[in-house]
Amino acid sequence: MDPHPLIERIRKREAVIGVIGLGYVGLPLVTEFAKAGFKVLGFDIDQGKTDALNRGESYIHHIPSANIRSILDKNLLEATTDFSRAREADALLICVPTPLTAHQEPDLSYIKSTGLSIAPHIRPGQLIVLESTTYPGTTEEILRPVLESGGAVCGKDFLLAYSPEREDPGNATFSTGKIPKVVGGCDANALDAADALYSEIVVSTVRVSSARTAEAVKLLENIFRSVNIALVNELKLIYTKMDIDVWEVIEAAATKPFGYMPFYPGPGLGGHCIPIDPFYLSWKAREYGIAARFIELAGEVNTAMPEYVVSCLMNALNERSKALKGARVLVLGVAYKADVDDTRESPGLTLIEIMQSRGATVDYNDPFVPQLVASRRFDLKLKSVDLTPTSLAEYDCVLIATAHTAYDYDFIVEHAQLVLDTRNATKNVTQHRDRIHKA
Ligand SMILES: NC(=O)c1ccc[n+]([C@@H]2O[C@H](COP(=O)([O-])OP(=O)(O)OC[C@H]3O[C@@H](n4cnc5c(N)ncnc54)[C@H](O)[C@@H]3O)[C@@H](O)[C@H]2O)c1
């Protein structure tokens, strides 16, 4: 098959881009392609999302509704739940979830069901790119046969590639277009087409030899973070026992201009990527008879952090002759990281659950999360409480789980009885330091 007609259409920005899965990854891609002048068709099974977009409303905090309205005004966006319209797109980019099952194994059901919904509608010459994070081999071994189940043949009727998403929600310096994009094709034509496509919207592309290699790149990046975070979490336990402030150590080490990169301890891992993706590889490695010991160990250390934080809380309360059972605790920040509205796998939620199970009464405040909605793992039914001098003073402890920049830490420490700080957020607070405990 000659891919040039598609590449030509891409260069002239005549190609229609279909983005499947309009979440934290898919929606920024939609806006980036539309900004570059491409017509974009957004697909999702959640009609609430497609309706919102068609009304010009964003449901992701760091993507302003004005951006959606501006591309709607230019007729560059339409969102739909009708997958038969997949045939209208020249390129289809799949950005659906890749979580773990209850047994901590890869859950590829979203990728498979997406493949099944578009397979009957594949039209000759289309490029299909998987963007979801997954283990090496998924594009070729799992997605390809599902796509071919409709009769179209990969490499002949359609091109298939993998290009991992490196989105960092809320990162003002590196928005989608500023992050180099790795691309790997199932054959040379697919690689060329995917390369041509992303070259239109990102600062640079990085071509690798296969889809499997591109899948492996993404996992390396996330495993690197998971292992290094586990390392500093472990060092935190050791240095705390030695009465050395791990945060001070990290800041000083970070002045080394080469061979070191700072990672920071925390109350546990959160988000859709770091707590999950490494286990995609450890699962796949078992097929090759290899135990991924680093990955498993990092997982163990990081997963133990919420319990460690709760033990620090119990000690701090104990010093005030109080028990966790019956205590009132206010958790600050239930988003998994600062200044985003994403609560997936958030350690703040795990902390709430553990403290409730030990008999504490727990509330939370988060300027980005007005209320907690039920998810795969949590159903906490809480609403964000206001931060006032009176409300802060009512709690036996205020636990900083996520250090949003909007928080006024002087104000918080001034009015709280006790503050347990898991993020070193109170480092510049000068008054009432005896109220602050680190965890
Ligand atoms: N969030 C991040 O920062 C980030 C960064 C890099 C990579 N990733 C990876 O990108 C992928 C998507 O993550 P996300 O954070 O955007 O997830 P998300 O949950 O925010 O969005 C996924 C969207 O897919 C939709 N969806 C589910 N099944 C579908 C189907 N069969 N057909 C069409 N739409 C469907 C959901 O309704 C949702 O809107 C995952 O593999 C994730 O690991 C995420």
The ligand as an SDF file (V2000), in Angstrom:
LIG
                    3D

 44 48  0  0  0  0  0  0  0  0999 V2000
   -3.4610   10.8680   32.6000 N   0  0  0  0  0  0  0  0  0  0  0  0
   -2.1950   10.9560   32.2780 C   0  0  0  0  0  0  0  0  0  0  0  0
   -1.5000   11.8490   32.7140 O   0  0  0  0  0  0  0  0  0  0  0  0
   -1.5360    9.9710   31.3210 C   0  0  0  0  0  0  0  0  0  0  0  0
   -0.2410   10.2410   30.8620 C   0  0  0  0  0  0  0  0  0  0  0  0
    0.3650    9.3700   29.9600 C   0  0  0  0  0  0  0  0  0  0  0  0
   -0.3260    8.2370   29.5620 C   0  0  0  0  0  0  0  0  0  0  0  0
   -1.5820    7.9740   30.0400 N   0  0  0  0  0  0  0  0  0  0  0  0
   -2.2590    6.7820   29.5350 C   0  0  0  0  0  0  0  0  0  0  0  0
   -3.2350    7.1890   28.5910 O   0  0  0  0  0  0  0  0  0  0  0  0
   -4.3670    6.3170   28.6390 C   0  0  0  0  0  0  0  0  0  0  0  0
   -5.6270    7.1230   28.9140 C   0  0  0  0  0  0  0  0  0  0  0  0
   -5.4950    7.7410   30.1810 O   0  0  0  0  0  0  0  0  0  0  0  0
   -6.3730    8.9680   30.6220 P   0  0  0  0  0  0  0  0  0  0  0  0
   -5.7260    9.5100   31.8460 O   0  0  0  0  0  0  0  0  0  0  0  0
   -6.6380    9.8920   29.4910 O   0  0  0  0  0  0  0  0  0  0  0  0
   -7.7320    8.2140   30.9980 O   0  0  0  0  0  0  0  0  0  0  0  0
   -9.1810    8.8930   31.2380 P   0  0  0  0  0  0  0  0  0  0  0  0
   -9.9210    7.9490   32.1060 O   0  0  0  0  0  0  0  0  0  0  0  0
   -9.0090   10.3070   31.6560 O   0  0  0  0  0  0  0  0  0  0  0  0
   -9.8250    8.9060   29.7920 O   0  0  0  0  0  0  0  0  0  0  0  0
  -10.1670    7.7770   29.0970 C   0  0  0  0  0  0  0  0  0  0  0  0
  -11.4360    8.0510   28.3180 C   0  0  0  0  0  0  0  0  0  0  0  0
  -11.7090    6.8960   27.5420 O   0  0  0  0  0  0  0  0  0  0  0  0
  -13.1040    6.6920   27.5400 C   0  0  0  0  0  0  0  0  0  0  0  0
  -13.3720    5.3100   27.1600 N   0  0  0  0  0  0  0  0  0  0  0  0
  -13.3450    4.2020   27.9140 C   0  0  0  0  0  0  0  0  0  0  0  0
  -13.6150    3.1200   27.1640 N   0  0  0  0  0  0  0  0  0  0  0  0
  -13.8130    3.5630   25.9080 C   0  0  0  0  0  0  0  0  0  0  0  0
  -14.1240    2.9310   24.6870 C   0  0  0  0  0  0  0  0  0  0  0  0
  -14.2840    1.6110   24.6190 N   0  0  0  0  0  0  0  0  0  0  0  0
  -14.2670    3.6950   23.5980 N   0  0  0  0  0  0  0  0  0  0  0  0
  -14.1160    5.0450   23.6760 C   0  0  0  0  0  0  0  0  0  0  0  0
  -13.8130    5.6890   24.7980 N   0  0  0  0  0  0  0  0  0  0  0  0
  -13.6690    4.9600   25.9010 C   0  0  0  0  0  0  0  0  0  0  0  0
  -13.5390    7.0770   28.9390 C   0  0  0  0  0  0  0  0  0  0  0  0
  -14.9210    7.3760   28.9870 O   0  0  0  0  0  0  0  0  0  0  0  0
  -12.6520    8.2940   29.2010 C   0  0  0  0  0  0  0  0  0  0  0  0
  -13.2770    9.4850   28.7720 O   0  0  0  0  0  0  0  0  0  0  0  0
   -4.0380    5.2950   29.7070 C   0  0  0  0  0  0  0  0  0  0  0  0
   -3.4270    4.1910   29.0990 O   0  0  0  0  0  0  0  0  0  0  0  0
   -3.0200    6.0070   30.5680 C   0  0  0  0  0  0  0  0  0  0  0  0
   -2.1730    5.1030   31.2450 O   0  0  0  0  0  0  0  0  0  0  0  0
   -2.2130    8.8310   30.8970 C   0  0  0  0  0  0  0  0  0  0  0  0
  1  2  1  0
  2  3  2  0
  2  4  1  0
  4  5  1  0
  4 44  2  0
  5  6  2  0
  6  7  1  0
  7  8  2  0
  8  9  1  0
  8 44  1  0
  9 10  1  0
  9 42  1  0
 10 11  1  0
 11 12  1  0
 11 40  1  0
 12 13  1  0
 13 14  1  0
 14 15  2  0
 14 16  1  0
 14 17  1  0
 17 18  1  0
 18 19  2  0
 18 20  1  0
 18 21  1  0
 21 22  1  0
 22 23  1  0
 23 24  1  0
 23 38  1  0
 24 25  1  0
 25 26  1  0
 25 36  1  0
 26 27  1  0
 26 35  1  0
 27 28  2  0
 28 29  1  0
 29 30  1  0
 29 35  2  0
 30 31  1  0
 30 32  2  0
 32 33  1  0
 33 34  2  0
 34 35  1  0
 36 37  1  0
 36 38  1  0
 38 39  1  0
 40 41  1  0
 40 42  1  0
 42 43  1  0
M  CHG  2   8   1  16  -1
M  END
$$$$
